[in-house]
């Protein structure tokens, strides 16, 4: 397809033919099914498009997979096991088609994304919210200046708060994912509390917090490159970079500050411990 050539989509011969993943137990926010039309590589630009074993990439292939694998009424999560709004979605519209199927099947949905492309589907998601339930989660872990270092290919946090405001005003339940918290860089209690307040002012109803930083093998070299360029003292101060998991010093204090700010802003709070 010409559109494939335009976006230089990467194919992995070992990639599953199905865009549907059924976790062994309920996942984030009670999700029974993960729907992932796109698989992410090491950055937003490196996308693996889910496909049939043929060379054709088609939303009808996706539709067949979804209808065959998703029970009516099951809770479905988008964006937890691969991106749902990469730049290619504006051409292929696979997530849009999957959401239409969710409406037909009366499935409650949870969507996590940093992309403003979700605004294209705001009306559809709002309709699903009224019919069976819909939640949108916007990840924000830092302010704009730090985001430009670690997330150069994504919408700035200030833009994400605008997205949250627009979705919330459409009647969609929104929340913020506060993760990761990078030790010595984004673990200032004052900065974290500012993000929580901005989320509340943007219409958020809850905060999902996952303190600590866990890096995949693909993310690790990119993270190290950013540190070497912008935070050269990080590794000398923190210690070895041999592992993939960084815990947050003063974790108990920071957790108390997060809890206090959420209570003040009347936000529900879920903290998941990975350390």
Residue pairs with C-beta under 8 A, 6 or more apart in sequence:
1 56
1 57
3 88
3 91
3 92
4 49
4 57
6 91
7 47
7 87
7 88
7 91
9 47
9 48
9 49
9 57
9 88
10 41
10 46
10 47
10 48
11 48
11 49
11 51
12 39
12 48
15 39
15 48
15 50
15 51
16 50
17 50
17 51
17 52
17 53
17 65
18 50
18 65
18 69
19 35
19 36
19 37
19 50
19 62
19 65
19 66
19 94
19 98
20 33
20 34
20 35
20 36
20 65
20 66
20 69
20 70
21 33
21 34
21 36
21 81
22 32
22 33
22 34
22 69
23 31
23 32
23 34
26 32
26 75
27 34
27 77
27 80
28 77
28 80
28 110
28 112
28 208
29 75
29 77
29 110
29 135
29 137
30 75
31 75
31 76
31 77
31 80
31 110
32 71
32 74
32 75
32 76
33 69
33 70
33 74
33 75
33 76
33 77
34 76
34 77
34 78
34 80
34 81
34 82
35 66
35 70
35 76
35 77
35 78
35 84
35 98
36 50
36 78
36 79
36 80
36 81
36 82
36 83
36 84
37 49
37 50
37 62
37 82
37 84
37 89
37 92
37 94
37 95
37 98
38 47
38 48
38 49
38 50
38 82
38 83
38 84
38 86
38 88
38 89
38 94
38 95
39 47
39 48
39 49
39 50
39 82
39 83
40 46
40 47
40 48
40 82
40 83
40 86
41 47
41 48
41 218
42 218
42 219
42 221
42 222
43 153
43 222
44 83
44 86
44 87
44 153
44 154
45 87
45 153
47 83
47 86
47 87
47 88
48 82
49 57
49 88
49 92
49 94
50 62
50 65
50 82
50 94
51 57
51 61
52 58
52 61
57 92
59 92
59 93
59 94
59 97
62 94
62 97
62 98
63 97
63 98
63 101
66 98
66 101
67 101
67 105
70 76
70 101
70 105
70 107
72 105
72 106
72 107
73 105
73 106
73 107
73 108
73 132
74 107
75 107
75 108
75 109
75 110
76 102
76 107
76 108
76 109
76 110
77 109
77 110
77 111
77 112
78 84
78 95
78 98
78 99
78 109
78 110
78 111
78 112
78 113
79 85
79 111
79 112
79 113
79 137
80 110
80 112
83 113
84 95
84 111
84 112
84 113
85 95
85 113
85 115
85 117
85 118
86 115
87 117
89 95
89 96
89 115
89 117
90 117
90 120
95 121
96 120
96 121
96 124
99 109
99 121
99 124
99 125
99 128
100 124
102 109
102 128
102 132
103 124
103 127
103 128
103 131
103 132
106 131
106 132
107 128
107 132
108 128
108 132
108 133
108 134
109 125
109 128
109 132
109 133
109 134
109 135
110 134
110 135
110 136
110 137
111 118
111 125
111 134
111 135
111 136
111 137
112 136
112 137
112 138
112 139
112 177
113 136
113 137
113 138
114 138
114 139
114 151
114 154
114 155
114 160
115 154
115 155
116 155
116 159
116 162
116 163
118 125
118 136
118 163
118 167
119 163
119 166
119 167
122 166
122 167
122 170
122 172
123 170
125 134
125 136
125 167
125 170
125 172
126 134
126 170
126 171
126 172
128 134
129 171
129 172
129 173
130 171
134 172
134 173
135 172
135 173
135 174
135 175
136 164
136 167
136 172
136 173
136 174
136 175
137 174
137 175
137 176
137 177
137 208
138 160
138 161
138 163
138 164
138 174
138 175
138 176
138 177
138 204
139 160
139 176
139 177
139 179
140 157
140 160
140 161
140 176
140 177
140 178
140 195
140 199
141 177
141 178
141 179
141 180
141 181
141 182
141 186
141 195
142 150
142 157
142 182
142 185
142 186
142 191
142 195
143 157
143 191
143 194
143 195
144 156
144 157
144 158
146 185
146 186
147 154
147 156
147 157
148 156
149 226
149 229
149 230
150 182
150 223
150 226
155 163
157 195
161 198
161 199
161 201
161 202
162 202
164 174
164 176
164 199
164 202
164 203
164 204
165 202
165 203
167 174
167 203
168 174
168 202
168 203
168 204
169 203
173 205
174 202
174 203
174 204
174 205
175 199
175 204
175 205
175 206
175 207
175 208
175 267
175 268
176 195
176 196
176 199
176 204
176 206
176 207
176 208
177 207
177 208
177 209
177 210
178 192
178 195
178 196
178 207
178 208
178 209
178 210
178 258
179 208
179 209
179 210
179 211
180 186
180 210
180 211
180 212
180 213
180 214
181 187
181 192
181 209
181 211
181 212
181 213
181 248
181 254
182 213
182 246
183 213
183 238
183 246
183 247
183 248
183 249
184 231
184 234
184 237
184 238
184 249
185 231
185 234
186 192
187 248
187 249
187 250
187 254
189 253
189 254
189 257
192 254
192 257
192 258
192 261
193 257
193 258
193 261
196 207
196 258
196 261
196 262
196 265
196 267
197 261
197 265
199 207
199 265
199 267
200 265
200 266
200 267
204 267
205 267
205 268
206 267
206 268
206 269
206 270
207 258
207 262
207 267
207 268
207 269
207 270
208 270
208 272
209 258
209 269
209 270
209 271
209 272
210 271
210 272
210 274
211 247
211 248
211 251
211 254
211 255
211 271
211 273
211 274
211 275
212 245
212 246
212 247
212 248
212 251
212 273
212 274
212 275
213 245
213 246
213 248
214 244
214 245
214 246
214 274
215 223
215 244
215 245
216 244
217 244
220 244
224 241
227 234
227 235
235 241
238 246
245 274
245 275
247 275
248 254
248 275
251 275
255 271
258 269
258 271
259 269
262 268
262 269
